[in-house]
Amino acid sequence: MLSIHEMDRMPPGRSRRAKAMLRHKTDRDPLSVIAENGIRLQFQPRRCLRDNVVSGAELQLHWPHRRGSCSAGSAQHCNAGLNAALGWALRQACGCAAVWPYGAITVAVSGEQLREPCVARYVAAALDESGLTPDRLELAVPESDVIDMGVDELLTLSALRDLGVGVAIDDFGGVLGSLMPLRRMPLTGLKISRTLVRGIPDDREDEAVLRAAVGLAQSVHLSVVADGIENETQRRFLSELGCDEGQGSLMGPAMLPGAFGAIL
């Protein structure tokens, strides 16, 4: 395929046509990748730790040909395009959730996506098209991206909160030193990394970090979700610690929209 720079050396008429074709292909490639690879939406159940009732789910994009899953926030690694994949995923996820009787949907986004002002527009359009109420949608941003956030990303987070959408820090615990910035960010939730959950209740260092994180989250009125819960001992410990919800193999595997709707 010719690049734009190579086309600049072509005769004017031919160059314009070739550039238009290249831009059209570039614009549609991300969604073509989604269609051609048969990408399907799956939902990882989230349950209340006190009573084990399903409270919501996290969206995952399943790639059958690659035998794996990824989030909409990491779709660039699947060659689907950052914002095209996110816009598609938001519309699909909100459409599914709108027909369910209850439950919040979490969609992961990256810091790179938040630098683009179109993210808030994508969210508003998905909510408007589906009729889903904003309080049933949450966007989760990796802790590693939160550390380096600039003005553009913070403005996008504020715009999302203005829409009434929840905003959470994802995979918390992998980068220490990020506790204090939570106090000044427009957040509603905190999701504890599975790397911290894996060692409890035996690893005292992980337990200390967990207690500090949960205590701070509660002090600024954030909900706390623990990821990677694999057994009842971990569930009980995290519930007593003050975590509100949990995900992991104990809570249920990722499933197709129909199956998830059935367990509600």
Buried (B, 14 or more C-beta within 10 A) or exposed (E): EBEEEEBEEBEEEEBEEBBEEBEEEEEEBBBBBBEEBEBBBBBBBBBBBEEEEBBBBBBBBBBEEEEEBBBBBBBBEBEBBBBBBBBBBBBBBBBBBBEBEEBBBBBBBBBEBBBBEEBBEBBBBBBEEBEBBBEBBBBBBBBBBBEEBEEEBBBBBEBBBEEEBBBBBBBBBBBEEBBEEBEEBBBBBBBBBBEBBBBBBEEEEBBEBBEEBBEBBBEEEBBBBBBBBBEEEBBEBBBEBBBBBBBBEBBBEBBBBEBBBEEB
